[in-house]
């Protein structure tokens, strides 16, 4: 049975809302992928998207950054970023991505030097300031400077997996976005590298609003301030993702309101 779409706001007035997601439906062609995803993302907090595979977590994340093909998809509703509709026809997706950075599941450094990887977005944006200074700042913020300062001209591909992911984080934050989106950034990493990324994420929330997709419930509870739980629903033969619960992490985990989240937390579904 379909449950009412949750409209509770985890923000509760304590932090300004940076992103206000009001997705009624999101479609790939004629197929509905998401329904009733309504939530507010508060400033300089970490919001984690959790739920079983195929529930729409990454789809929602990519909607925020306008990453979907505009010819093949359609969003019914709106996503407000600093009160501006990201899906207004006059909004340039390239400008959106200057303010909303993205880190992907697989570390994807370019076939450039470490320095040029971080400088890439700055040059693309026509940055006129001191690029060397900005690159160093980004690498320091990504907790990577001390490990690469003597090999900035080496290929970014020569780094370890965890270092590559931190390099990608440095590349994303070099342009000083307001928001950092992270799509399962630790899924391809070993436990030690995962721990470093988690520690880094907690440090970065002092500067950035962070939204992270994760399949790791422990990770979500360790680092997030707010938790959005998605679940897969069916309408006849169609399957789509839907937001079931959203609230402060501790409260949501300790007092789940839906049977689906209770089952997810106890490992009955996953």
Secondary structure, DSSP 4 states (H G I P E B T S, - for coil): -PPPPP---SSTTSS-EEEEEEEEEEEETTEEEEEEEEEEEETT-EEEEE-STTSSHHHHHHHHTT-S-TTTEEEEEEEEETTEETTSTT--HHHHHHHEEEE-SS----SSBHHHHHHHHHHHTT--S-HHHHHHHHHHHTT-HHHHTT-TTSBGGGS-HHHHHHHHHHHHHTT--SEEEEESTTTTS-HHHHHHHHHHHHHHTTTSEEEEE-S-HHHHHHH-SEEEEEEEEEETTEEEEEEEEEEEHHHHHHS--SHHHHHHHTTS--
